């Protein structure tokens, strides 16, 4: 009889432990809390935003639809408490766009991709070889300007960045300090539309000259070293916002660059989540998830390419999130566990 009681006791204890473990695995520290995310205006940042939002939802948070904001507006809005976070901080590239006293209210948390923000100028390899183009300086030559002039204004047309993006300010800085205003016309319309037009021309045998960054679909559609090449700026002349990262503006080992190292003229940035301090203090589970969340650059590029090929609806992106989580289930579960533990 006593043996039977012992066995029943052990069984009951095991059931209790199993139930507690199951409860811990499904603990939702965010239950009843509404979160207000923001999202960058460039669609190559949508995937990581959707993944982080899914993580918070799994933790029980009620996450609103993200507000699409330009960089300076986001950083100002965050300090006012009108949004809680975004996944699209590029540092030190965004440093100059943050309002005075930002770090009293906001903070950078973790690394979505450390040193993942590669930026620079590329030209079609065919023309680079034909005209011996190795630098922006070469666009001052009449034959180069003419080859890349698509609208007949006598300047080479560069697919550049829309106003409000960090890169737009850097490109404007380059036009000034390298005396390129009479040589290059930066096209600052929608980047997606501008690249679609430039790609269509390239596919019809025309030259292409564009700014891009990684992660991005452009350098998977146009392979550096095969279709296009990264070129130099004439010399490193950082803007005020770039000075702290000047040593990260010349990079070695870039596939498809015209030289090694190559003077990109842009700081290689860390992609980070930026959050409101009041929100993260009140929500340790969310902060821990931000801290541990990270993505391989190749995974973002792969998803960006799928978006460019037409899979760009909200439903499509949620499907990409589902697939990524299924392929990385152990990692995903580990992040959730760390977040739940942080809230205990």
Secondary structure, 3 states (H helix, E strand, C coil): CHHHHHHHHHHHHHHHHHHHHHHHHCCCCCCCCEECEEECCCHHHHHHHHHHHHHHHHCCCEECCCEECCHHHHHHHHHCCCCCEEEEEEECCCHHHCCCCHHHHEEEEEEEEEEEEEEEEEEEHHHHHHHCCCEHHHHHCHHHHHHCCCCCCCCEEEECCCCCCHHHHHHHHHHHHCCCCCCEEEECCCHHHHHHHHHHHHHCCCCCEEEEEECCCHHHHCCECCCEEEEECCCCCCCHHHHHHHHHCEECCCCCECCCCEECCCCCEEEEEEEEHHHHHHCHHHHHHHHHCCCCHHHHHHHHHHHHCCCCCHHHHHHHHHHHHHHCHHHHHHHHHHHHHHCC
